[in-house]
């Protein structure tokens, strides 16, 4: 969302932190747009400090948490859920593209590799969300999350690769639980990615004044 704030850096930081705090609480995008517009308009009209008028971003966003959970059911489509679905789709696409003309045997080893990789991804997503929540609770300074956590994302990829290499060495191949055509996995992965894109794109933060 592009706000209409042209002046106070403090207000810009406040709005940025408030937006992320509301996102972390699963408040719908259109409602977030209304909240940000109300804050910006009120501060412009009264010339009050946003913290004095509304409280810290984390405190103010918390007042909308109950309404958000009551208005939508996103359980599996929350941030960790999206990460899990994305990781599963990515794994399916990886296996499917290399077996388009054959079948993929779902063995204990393969399932173990997928579960371990998904677990690493979910742990890192939890760490990143906790860091983001911590940095945006207050409004004293601009968050440094984006630049600093690029290193953490790089470590995630290293950990994921390590898991993919080590798990097959630790687990026996095991019996084949099922055999799925590679093209079926690939198409299913594409459909999952498409559904995620539609979901994320359909919940954009929009300014009601535009």
Phi and psi restraints in degrees (value plus and minus 20) as a CYANA .aco file:
   2 UNK   PHI    -120.6   -80.6
   2 UNK   PSI      97.3   137.3
   3 UNK   PHI    -106.1   -66.1
   3 UNK   PSI     149.6   189.6
   4 UNK   PHI    -117.1   -77.1
   4 UNK   PSI     -10.6    29.4
   5 UNK   PHI     -86.0   -46.0
   5 UNK   PSI     104.9   144.9
   6 UNK   PHI    -135.2   -95.2
   6 UNK   PSI     -24.4    15.6
   7 UNK   PHI    -139.7   -99.7
   7 UNK   PSI    -113.0   -73.0
   8 UNK   PHI     -76.4   -36.4
   8 UNK   PSI      99.8   139.8
   9 UNK   PHI     -82.4   -42.4
   9 UNK   PSI     -53.4   -13.4
  10 UNK   PHI     -81.9   -41.9
  10 UNK   PSI     -60.6   -20.6
  11 UNK   PHI     -86.8   -46.8
  11 UNK   PSI     -59.8   -19.8
  12 UNK   PHI     -81.5   -41.5
  12 UNK   PSI     -63.3   -23.3
  13 UNK   PHI     -85.3   -45.3
  13 UNK   PSI     -61.9   -21.9
  14 UNK   PHI     -80.1   -40.1
  14 UNK   PSI     -67.7   -27.7
  15 UNK   PHI     -84.1   -44.1
  15 UNK   PSI     -59.9   -19.9
  16 UNK   PHI     -83.4   -43.4
  16 UNK   PSI     -65.9   -25.9
  17 UNK   PHI     -88.0   -48.0
  17 UNK   PSI     -58.4   -18.4
  18 UNK   PHI     -84.8   -44.8
  18 UNK   PSI     -61.7   -21.7
  19 UNK   PHI     -77.4   -37.4
  19 UNK   PSI     -66.9   -26.9
  20 UNK   PHI     -89.0   -49.0
  20 UNK   PSI     -56.8   -16.8
  21 UNK   PHI     -83.7   -43.7
  21 UNK   PSI     -59.2   -19.2
  22 UNK   PHI     -88.5   -48.5
  22 UNK   PSI     -58.6   -18.6
  23 UNK   PHI     -81.4   -41.4
  23 UNK   PSI     -63.0   -23.0
  24 UNK   PHI     -83.5   -43.5
  24 UNK   PSI     -42.3    -2.3
  25 UNK   PHI    -118.6   -78.6
  25 UNK   PSI      -8.0    32.0
  26 UNK   PHI      41.5    81.5
  26 UNK   PSI      10.3    50.3
  27 UNK   PHI     -92.4   -52.4
  27 UNK   PSI     113.7   153.7
  28 UNK   PHI     -77.4   -37.4
  28 UNK   PSI     128.3   168.3
  29 UNK   PHI     -78.4   -38.4
  29 UNK   PSI     -61.3   -21.3
  30 UNK   PHI     -86.9   -46.9
  30 UNK   PSI     -55.2   -15.2
  31 UNK   PHI     -90.0   -50.0
  31 UNK   PSI     -57.0   -17.0
  32 UNK   PHI     -80.7   -40.7
  32 UNK   PSI     -61.9   -21.9
  33 UNK   PHI     -79.3   -39.3
  33 UNK   PSI     -61.7   -21.7
  34 UNK   PHI     -84.8   -44.8
  34 UNK   PSI     -62.6   -22.6
  35 UNK   PHI     -83.8   -43.8
  35 UNK   PSI     -65.9   -25.9
  36 UNK   PHI     -84.0   -44.0
  36 UNK   PSI     -59.4   -19.4
  37 UNK   PHI     -84.9   -44.9
  37 UNK   PSI     -60.3   -20.3
  38 UNK   PHI     -83.8   -43.8
  38 UNK   PSI     -63.2   -23.2
  39 UNK   PHI     -82.9   -42.9
  39 UNK   PSI     -67.5   -27.5
  40 UNK   PHI     -84.6   -44.6
  40 UNK   PSI     -62.3   -22.3
  41 UNK   PHI     -85.5   -45.5
  41 UNK   PSI     -63.2   -23.2
  42 UNK   PHI     -83.6   -43.6
  42 UNK   PSI     -63.5   -23.5
  43 UNK   PHI     -85.4   -45.4
  43 UNK   PSI     -59.6   -19.6
  44 UNK   PHI     -85.6   -45.6
  44 UNK   PSI     -57.5   -17.5
  45 UNK   PHI     -95.9   -55.9
  45 UNK   PSI     -57.3   -17.3
  46 UNK   PHI    -119.8   -79.8
  46 UNK   PSI     -37.1     2.9
  47 UNK   PHI      39.8    79.8
  47 UNK   PSI       5.0    45.0
  48 UNK   PHI    -102.6   -62.6
  48 UNK   PSI     136.0   176.0
  49 UNK   PHI     -88.9   -48.9
  49 UNK   PSI     115.1   155.1
  50 UNK   PHI     -79.3   -39.3
  50 UNK   PSI     -52.8   -12.8
  51 UNK   PHI     -87.7   -47.7
  51 UNK   PSI     -59.3   -19.3
  52 UNK   PHI     -86.7   -46.7
  52 UNK   PSI     -54.9   -14.9
  53 UNK   PHI    -101.1   -61.1
  53 UNK   PSI     -57.2   -17.2
  54 UNK   PHI    -144.5  -104.5
  54 UNK   PSI     -32.3     7.7
  55 UNK   PHI      71.0   111.0
  55 UNK   PSI     156.0   196.0
  56 UNK   PHI     -84.5   -44.5
  56 UNK   PSI     132.4   172.4
  57 UNK   PHI     -72.1   -32.1
  57 UNK   PSI     -63.4   -23.4
  58 UNK   PHI     -83.8   -43.8
  58 UNK   PSI     -60.0   -20.0
  59 UNK   PHI     -87.2   -47.2
  59 UNK   PSI     -64.0   -24.0
  60 UNK   PHI     -88.7   -48.7
  60 UNK   PSI     -60.9   -20.9
  61 UNK   PHI     -84.1   -44.1
  61 UNK   PSI     -52.9   -12.9
  62 UNK   PHI     -82.6   -42.6
  62 UNK   PSI     -45.5    -5.5
  63 UNK   PHI     -89.3   -49.3
  63 UNK   PSI     -36.1     3.9
  64 UNK   PHI    -122.4   -82.4
  64 UNK   PSI     -20.9    19.1
  65 UNK   PHI     -83.6   -43.6
  65 UNK   PSI     -64.4   -24.4
  66 UNK   PHI     -83.2   -43.2
  66 UNK   PSI     -62.7   -22.7
  67 UNK   PHI     -85.2   -45.2
  67 UNK   PSI     -55.8   -15.8
  68 UNK   PHI     -86.2   -46.2
  68 UNK   PSI     -64.9   -24.9
  69 UNK   PHI     -88.1   -48.1
  69 UNK   PSI     -47.8    -7.8
  70 UNK   PHI    -101.6   -61.6
  70 UNK   PSI     -45.6    -5.6
  71 UNK   PHI    -109.2   -69.2
  71 UNK   PSI     -43.6    -3.6
  72 UNK   PHI    -159.6  -119.6
  72 UNK   PSI     132.8   172.8
  73 UNK   PHI    -135.3   -95.3
  73 UNK   PSI      85.2   125.2
  74 UNK   PHI    -137.7   -97.7
  74 UNK   PSI     -24.7    15.3
  75 UNK   PHI     -29.4    10.6
  75 UNK   PSI     -96.4   -56.4
  76 UNK   PHI     -94.4   -54.4
  76 UNK   PSI     -30.7     9.3
  77 UNK   PHI    -123.5   -83.5
  77 UNK   PSI      -3.1    36.9
  78 UNK   PHI     -92.1   -52.1
  78 UNK   PSI     155.4   195.4
  79 UNK   PHI     -75.1   -35.1
  79 UNK   PSI     -69.2   -29.2
  80 UNK   PHI     -81.8   -41.8
  80 UNK   PSI     -56.8   -16.8
  81 UNK   PHI     -84.1   -44.1
  81 UNK   PSI     -62.6   -22.6
  82 UNK   PHI     -81.9   -41.9
  82 UNK   PSI     -61.7   -21.7
  83 UNK   PHI     -83.0   -43.0
  83 UNK   PSI     -61.4   -21.4
  84 UNK   PHI     -85.4   -45.4
  84 UNK   PSI     -64.7   -24.7
  85 UNK   PHI     -83.8   -43.8
  85 UNK   PSI     -61.8   -21.8
  86 UNK   PHI     -83.9   -43.9
  86 UNK   PSI     -61.4   -21.4
  87 UNK   PHI     -85.4   -45.4
  87 UNK   PSI     -61.7   -21.7
  88 UNK   PHI     -83.9   -43.9
  88 UNK   PSI     -63.8   -23.8
  89 UNK   PHI     -83.9   -43.9
  89 UNK   PSI     -59.7   -19.7
  90 UNK   PHI     -83.5   -43.5
  90 UNK   PSI     -61.7   -21.7
  91 UNK   PHI     -84.6   -44.6
  91 UNK   PSI     -62.9   -22.9
  92 UNK   PHI     -84.3   -44.3
  92 UNK   PSI     -60.1   -20.1
  93 UNK   PHI     -85.2   -45.2
  93 UNK   PSI     -59.9   -19.9
  94 UNK   PHI     -81.9   -41.9
  94 UNK   PSI     -67.3   -27.3
  95 UNK   PHI     -89.1   -49.1
  95 UNK   PSI     -60.7   -20.7
  96 UNK   PHI     -85.9   -45.9
  96 UNK   PSI     -60.3   -20.3
  97 UNK   PHI     -88.1   -48.1
  97 UNK   PSI     -45.3    -5.3
  98 UNK   PHI    -110.1   -70.1
  98 UNK   PSI     -24.3    15.7
  99 UNK   PHI    -154.6  -114.6
  99 UNK   PSI      17.9    57.9
 100 UNK   PHI     -79.1   -39.1
 100 UNK   PSI     -57.8   -17.8
 101 UNK   PHI    -118.4   -78.4
 101 UNK   PSI     -14.0    26.0
 102 UNK   PHI    -156.2  -116.2
 102 UNK   PSI    -181.2  -141.2
 103 UNK   PHI    -136.4   -96.4
 103 UNK   PSI     133.4   173.4
 104 UNK   PHI    -123.4   -83.4
 104 UNK   PSI     101.9   141.9
 105 UNK   PHI    -105.1   -65.1
 105 UNK   PSI      98.4   138.4
 106 UNK   PHI    -104.0   -64.0
 106 UNK   PSI      75.8   115.8
 107 UNK   PHI    -121.8   -81.8
 107 UNK   PSI     152.1   192.1
 108 UNK   PHI     -80.2   -40.2
 108 UNK   PSI     -60.0   -20.0
 109 UNK   PHI     -83.5   -43.5
 109 UNK   PSI     -64.7   -24.7
 110 UNK   PHI     -84.1   -44.1
 110 UNK   PSI     -64.8   -24.8
 111 UNK   PHI     -85.1   -45.1
 111 UNK   PSI     -57.0   -17.0
 112 UNK   PHI     -84.0   -44.0
 112 UNK   PSI     -59.7   -19.7
 113 UNK   PHI     -83.0   -43.0
 113 UNK   PSI     -63.8   -23.8
 114 UNK   PHI     -83.8   -43.8
 114 UNK   PSI     -65.5   -25.5
 115 UNK   PHI     -84.6   -44.6
 115 UNK   PSI     -60.6   -20.6
 116 UNK   PHI     -86.8   -46.8
 116 UNK   PSI     -61.8   -21.8
 117 UNK   PHI     -84.6   -44.6
 117 UNK   PSI     -62.7   -22.7
 118 UNK   PHI     -83.6   -43.6
 118 UNK   PSI     -58.4   -18.4
 119 UNK   PHI     -83.7   -43.7
 119 UNK   PSI     -63.3   -23.3
 120 UNK   PHI     -81.1   -41.1
 120 UNK   PSI     -64.6   -24.6
 121 UNK   PHI     -81.5   -41.5
 121 UNK   PSI     -62.5   -22.5
 122 UNK   PHI     -88.0   -48.0
 122 UNK   PSI     -56.9   -16.9
 123 UNK   PHI     -83.3   -43.3
 123 UNK   PSI     -65.2   -25.2
 124 UNK   PHI     -87.0   -47.0
 124 UNK   PSI     -59.4   -19.4
 125 UNK   PHI     -81.0   -41.0
 125 UNK   PSI     -61.1   -21.1
 126 UNK   PHI     -81.6   -41.6
 126 UNK   PSI     -62.7   -22.7
 127 UNK   PHI     -84.2   -44.2
 127 UNK   PSI     -63.4   -23.4
 128 UNK   PHI     -85.3   -45.3
 128 UNK   PSI     -62.2   -22.2
 129 UNK   PHI     -86.9   -46.9
 129 UNK   PSI     -57.9   -17.9
 130 UNK   PHI     -84.5   -44.5
 130 UNK   PSI     -59.5   -19.5
 131 UNK   PHI     -86.0   -46.0
 131 UNK   PSI     -63.1   -23.1
 132 UNK   PHI     -83.5   -43.5
 132 UNK   PSI     -62.7   -22.7
 133 UNK   PHI     -82.3   -42.3
 133 UNK   PSI     -61.1   -21.1
 134 UNK   PHI     -85.8   -45.8
 134 UNK   PSI     -60.1   -20.1
 135 UNK   PHI     -96.1   -56.1
 135 UNK   PSI     -40.5    -0.5
 136 UNK   PHI    -128.6   -88.6
 136 UNK   PSI     -15.6    24.4
 137 UNK   PHI     -83.3   -43.3
 137 UNK   PSI     -63.6   -23.6
 138 UNK   PHI    -123.3   -83.3
 138 UNK   PSI    -196.7  -156.7
 139 UNK   PHI    -150.0  -110.0
 139 UNK   PSI       0.5    40.5
 140 UNK   PHI     -90.7   -50.7
 140 UNK   PSI     -52.5   -12.5
 141 UNK   PHI    -167.7  -127.7
 141 UNK   PSI     140.4   180.4
 142 UNK   PHI     -90.3   -50.3
 142 UNK   PSI     118.4   158.4
 143 UNK   PHI     -86.6   -46.6
 143 UNK   PSI     130.2   170.2
 144 UNK   PHI    -133.0   -93.0
 144 UNK   PSI      -7.3    32.7
 145 UNK   PHI     -75.9   -35.9
 145 UNK   PSI     -67.5   -27.5
 146 UNK   PHI     -79.4   -39.4
 146 UNK   PSI     -69.8   -29.8
 147 UNK   PHI     -95.2   -55.2
 147 UNK   PSI     -65.0   -25.0
 148 UNK   PHI     -86.8   -46.8
 148 UNK   PSI     -56.5   -16.5
 149 UNK   PHI    -105.3   -65.3
 149 UNK   PSI     -17.4    22.6
 150 UNK   PHI     -80.4   -40.4
 150 UNK   PSI     -56.4   -16.4
 151 UNK   PHI     -84.8   -44.8
 151 UNK   PSI     -60.9   -20.9
 152 UNK   PHI     -84.8   -44.8
 152 UNK   PSI     -59.2   -19.2
 153 UNK   PHI     -82.5   -42.5
 153 UNK   PSI     -60.3   -20.3
 154 UNK   PHI     -81.7   -41.7
 154 UNK   PSI     -61.4   -21.4
 155 UNK   PHI     -85.1   -45.1
 155 UNK   PSI     -53.4   -13.4
 156 UNK   PHI     -79.3   -39.3
 156 UNK   PSI     -67.4   -27.4
 157 UNK   PHI     -83.5   -43.5
 157 UNK   PSI     -59.2   -19.2
 158 UNK   PHI     -82.0   -42.0
 158 UNK   PSI     -63.9   -23.9
 159 UNK   PHI     -83.6   -43.6
 159 UNK   PSI     -61.5   -21.5
 160 UNK   PHI     -83.5   -43.5
 160 UNK   PSI     -63.3   -23.3
 161 UNK   PHI     -83.2   -43.2
 161 UNK   PSI     -61.4   -21.4
 162 UNK   PHI     -80.9   -40.9
 162 UNK   PSI     -61.3   -21.3
 163 UNK   PHI     -82.9   -42.9
 163 UNK   PSI     -65.1   -25.1
 164 UNK   PHI     -82.1   -42.1
 164 UNK   PSI     -50.2   -10.2
 165 UNK   PHI    -101.6   -61.6
 165 UNK   PSI     -60.7   -20.7
 166 UNK   PHI    -101.8   -61.8
 166 UNK   PSI     -58.9   -18.9
 167 UNK   PHI     -78.3   -38.3
 167 UNK   PSI     -65.5   -25.5
 168 UNK   PHI     -79.7   -39.7
 168 UNK   PSI     -46.6    -6.6
 169 UNK   PHI     -98.5   -58.5
 169 UNK   PSI     -46.2    -6.2
 170 UNK   PHI    -111.2   -71.2
 170 UNK   PSI     -46.6    -6.6
 171 UNK   PHI    -124.1   -84.1
 171 UNK   PSI     123.1   163.1
 172 UNK   PHI     -91.2   -51.2
 172 UNK   PSI     138.3   178.3
 173 UNK   PHI     -79.3   -39.3
 173 UNK   PSI     -63.4   -23.4
 174 UNK   PHI      54.4    94.4
 174 UNK   PSI     154.6   194.6
 175 UNK   PHI     -91.4   -51.4
 175 UNK   PSI     136.7   176.7
 176 UNK   PHI    -102.6   -62.6
 176 UNK   PSI      96.7   136.7
 177 UNK   PHI    -100.9   -60.9
 177 UNK   PSI     -52.6   -12.6
 178 UNK   PHI    -183.9  -143.9
 178 UNK   PSI     141.3   181.3
 179 UNK   PHI    -147.5  -107.5
 179 UNK   PSI     101.6   141.6
 180 UNK   PHI    -141.0  -101.0
 180 UNK   PSI     112.2   152.2
 181 UNK   PHI     -75.7   -35.7
 181 UNK   PSI     117.9   157.9
 182 UNK   PHI     -79.4   -39.4
 182 UNK   PSI     -58.6   -18.6
 183 UNK   PHI     -87.1   -47.1
 183 UNK   PSI     -48.7    -8.7
 184 UNK   PHI     -86.6   -46.6
 184 UNK   PSI     -64.0   -24.0
 185 UNK   PHI     -81.7   -41.7
 185 UNK   PSI     -62.7   -22.7
 186 UNK   PHI     -84.4   -44.4
 186 UNK   PSI     -66.3   -26.3
 187 UNK   PHI     -84.9   -44.9
 187 UNK   PSI     -60.4   -20.4
 188 UNK   PHI     -82.1   -42.1
 188 UNK   PSI     -58.9   -18.9
 189 UNK   PHI     -84.6   -44.6
 189 UNK   PSI     -62.6   -22.6
 190 UNK   PHI     -82.6   -42.6
 190 UNK   PSI     -61.2   -21.2
 191 UNK   PHI     -85.0   -45.0
 191 UNK   PSI     -58.6   -18.6
 192 UNK   PHI     -85.6   -45.6
 192 UNK   PSI     -63.6   -23.6
 193 UNK   PHI     -82.2   -42.2
 193 UNK   PSI     -61.4   -21.4
 194 UNK   PHI     -82.8   -42.8
 194 UNK   PSI     -61.2   -21.2
 195 UNK   PHI     -84.4   -44.4
 195 UNK   PSI     -59.7   -19.7
 196 UNK   PHI     -85.4   -45.4
 196 UNK   PSI     -61.9   -21.9
 197 UNK   PHI     -82.8   -42.8
 197 UNK   PSI     -63.0   -23.0
 198 UNK   PHI     -83.9   -43.9
 198 UNK   PSI     -61.1   -21.1
 199 UNK   PHI     -83.9   -43.9
 199 UNK   PSI     -68.0   -28.0
 200 UNK   PHI     -87.8   -47.8
 200 UNK   PSI     -60.6   -20.6
 201 UNK   PHI     -89.9   -49.9
 201 UNK   PSI     -45.6    -5.6
 202 UNK   PHI    -103.5   -63.5
 202 UNK   PSI     -21.7    18.3
 203 UNK   PHI    -141.0  -101.0
 203 UNK   PSI      20.8    60.8
 204 UNK   PHI     -90.7   -50.7
 204 UNK   PSI     131.1   171.1
 205 UNK   PHI    -104.7   -64.7
 205 UNK   PSI      99.5   139.5
 206 UNK   PHI    -140.9  -100.9
 206 UNK   PSI     123.0   163.0
 207 UNK   PHI    -104.3   -64.3
 207 UNK   PSI      98.3   138.3
 208 UNK   PHI     -86.9   -46.9
 208 UNK   PSI     -32.4     7.6
 209 UNK   PHI    -105.9   -65.9
 209 UNK   PSI     -26.9    13.1
